């Protein structure tokens, strides 16, 4: 059983999911961001996870992590527009943790 000072939050859409432990101070800990439907297997956006650590989820934070989440993306020629879609989903998932 979890201590009352923390809870686990997981949000998911088919292409992106986010799992965090949020303490009573409202900040995230142990954040994990996974991008699905962008590769043959789901990919953890490990470069972004430290950026989420010890911060309160918000729209501003979503903006801050969206670009680094796709920094290593290598889209196929006809899929370049999907980078913006993934960035929007990352923002949405981070914001979803705030609610």
C-alpha positions as CSV (number, residue, x, y, z in Angstrom):
1,X,0.0,0.0,0.0
2,X,1.2,3.5,-0.9
3,X,1.9,6.0,1.9
4,X,-0.7,8.8,1.9
5,X,1.8,11.4,0.7
6,X,2.2,9.9,-2.7
7,X,0.2,8.4,-5.5
8,X,0.9,6.8,-8.9
9,X,-0.5,8.4,-12.0
10,X,-0.5,6.9,-15.4
11,X,-2.0,8.5,-18.5
12,X,-2.1,6.8,-21.8
13,X,-3.2,7.3,-25.4
14,X,-2.2,4.8,-28.0
15,X,0.8,6.7,-29.3
16,X,2.1,8.1,-26.0
17,X,1.9,7.2,-22.3
18,X,3.4,8.7,-19.2
19,X,3.7,7.2,-15.7
20,X,4.8,9.2,-12.7
21,X,4.7,9.1,-8.9
22,X,3.4,12.4,-7.6
23,X,4.2,13.3,-4.0
24,X,2.0,15.5,-1.8
25,X,4.0,18.6,-3.0
26,X,2.5,18.0,-6.5
27,X,5.8,17.3,-8.1
28,X,6.6,14.3,-10.2
29,X,9.1,11.6,-9.4
30,X,10.1,8.5,-11.3
31,X,8.7,9.8,-14.5
32,X,8.5,7.5,-17.6
33,X,7.5,8.7,-21.0
34,X,6.9,6.1,-23.7
35,X,6.1,6.8,-27.3
36,X,4.1,4.1,-29.2
37,X,3.1,4.0,-32.8
38,X,6.3,5.7,-33.8
39,X,8.5,2.6,-34.3
40,X,8.0,-1.2,-34.5
41,X,8.2,-1.3,-30.7
42,X,7.3,1.4,-28.1
43,X,10.2,3.7,-27.3
44,X,11.0,5.3,-24.0
45,X,11.8,8.9,-24.3
46,X,14.6,8.6,-21.7
47,X,16.2,11.9,-22.6
48,X,13.0,13.7,-21.5
49,X,12.5,11.8,-18.2
50,X,15.0,13.9,-16.2
51,X,13.4,17.1,-17.4
52,X,10.1,15.9,-15.8
53,X,11.7,15.0,-12.5
54,X,10.7,17.1,-9.4
55,X,8.5,19.4,-11.5
56,X,4.8,20.0,-11.3
57,X,3.0,18.9,-14.5
58,X,1.7,21.8,-16.5
59,X,1.2,23.1,-20.0
60,X,4.5,25.0,-19.8
61,X,6.4,21.8,-18.8
62,X,4.7,20.0,-21.7
63,X,6.1,22.6,-24.1
64,X,9.5,22.3,-22.6
65,X,9.7,18.5,-23.1
66,X,7.9,18.2,-26.4
67,X,10.9,19.1,-28.7
68,X,13.5,17.0,-26.8
69,X,11.1,14.0,-26.9
70,X,11.5,13.9,-30.7
71,X,15.0,15.2,-31.0
72,X,16.4,11.8,-32.2
73,X,13.4,11.0,-34.5
74,X,14.3,9.9,-38.0
75,X,11.0,10.0,-39.9
76,X,10.5,8.5,-43.3
77,X,10.1,10.9,-46.1
78,X,6.3,10.9,-46.0
79,X,6.1,10.9,-42.2
80,X,7.8,14.2,-41.3
81,X,4.5,15.9,-40.4
82,X,4.0,13.2,-37.7
83,X,6.8,14.8,-35.7
84,X,4.5,17.7,-34.8
85,X,1.7,15.2,-34.0
86,X,4.0,13.4,-31.5
87,X,5.0,16.7,-30.0
88,X,1.4,17.6,-29.5
89,X,0.7,14.2,-27.9
90,X,3.6,14.6,-25.5
91,X,2.3,18.0,-24.4
92,X,-1.2,16.4,-24.0
93,X,0.1,13.5,-21.9
94,X,2.2,15.8,-19.6
95,X,-0.8,18.1,-19.2
96,X,-3.0,15.1,-18.5
97,X,-0.9,14.2,-15.5
98,X,-1.7,17.7,-14.0
99,X,-5.4,17.0,-13.8
